[in-house]
């Protein structure tokens, strides 16, 4: 299942925010330079993410379709828990640790 926003979309949103709203307000030369460096680094991350292969989520889509149809294979709950844990480990590690 594709997560939204993607890591690339998050990078893009941060770049737009920094470049469109923060950078124009900066008068301190040092802070402006550091912001430009951060934006450049984030641009590198964006391009590296773009170079990664697209994740194949066909298996998860098939499982979701089976669940919706009432056909819940053995081990599904463990599979779903593992998937949620993996996603939370990235998106919100503190939340995951709170509920372990």
N, C-alpha and C positions, 0 to 999 in steps of 0.2 A: 504494500500500500504506500503510495507516495505521500510523504509528509509535506505539508505546506505551512509556513513558507520553507522552501528548501534553503540549504546553506548558502547557495549562490544568491538567492533572492534576499536573504538577510544581509549579505555583503553589499549587494547593490543598494539596498535601503539605507544602510549605514553610510555608504559613500555619498549617496544623494543628500542625506542629512548633513554630513560634515561639509560637503562642498557647497551646498545651497543655502544652509542656514547658519552654520557655525563659522566657516572660513571667512565669509564676508564681514563678520562682526569683529574679527580679531585685529587688534591694533598692535599688540605686543609681538615683535618680530620673532622672538624665540618661540613663543607659543604657536605662531602661524607656521613656522618652519616645522615644528614637531607634529603639528596637525597634518601638514603635507606629507611628512615621512610616514605617518600612520596611514594616511589615505593610499600612499603608494604600496605599503605593505599589504593592505587590505585588497588592493587591486591584484597583487601577486596571488593572494589566496583565492580570489575570484577566478583568475585564469587557471590556477592549478585544479580547482574544482571542476571547471569546464572541461579539462582534459581527462578527467576520470571516466571510466566506462559507466554507462547508464545501468542502474540497478534493475535487475530482472525480478519483478514482484509477481510474476504469473502464479507461482505456487501459493502465495498468500491470497491472491485474488480467488483462486480456485477453492481454497479453504473457506474463505468468507462466503462464497456462493453456496458451498455445502452447508455451512452453518445456517444461512438464511433459508435453505430448503429443508431444514430440520434433520439433515444427515450430519451428525456430529461424530467424527471418527474418534476412536480411543486416543487419549493423550492430547486432545485439543486444548483442554484447559491449561495444561503444563506448557504447551506451545505458545498459547496466547500470553500467559504470564511471562514467559521468557522474552517474547517480543516486546511487551510493554516495558519490562525491566531494561532491555537494551536501549529502547528509545528514551526512557527517563534518565538513563546513565549519561546520555548526551544532552538532553534538553533541560533537565532539572535534577542534578545529582543530590541536592539537599532534600528535595521532596522524596526521592527514592530512599535515602537513608532514614528519613523520619518514619517511614512505613514498613521497615524491614522487621 
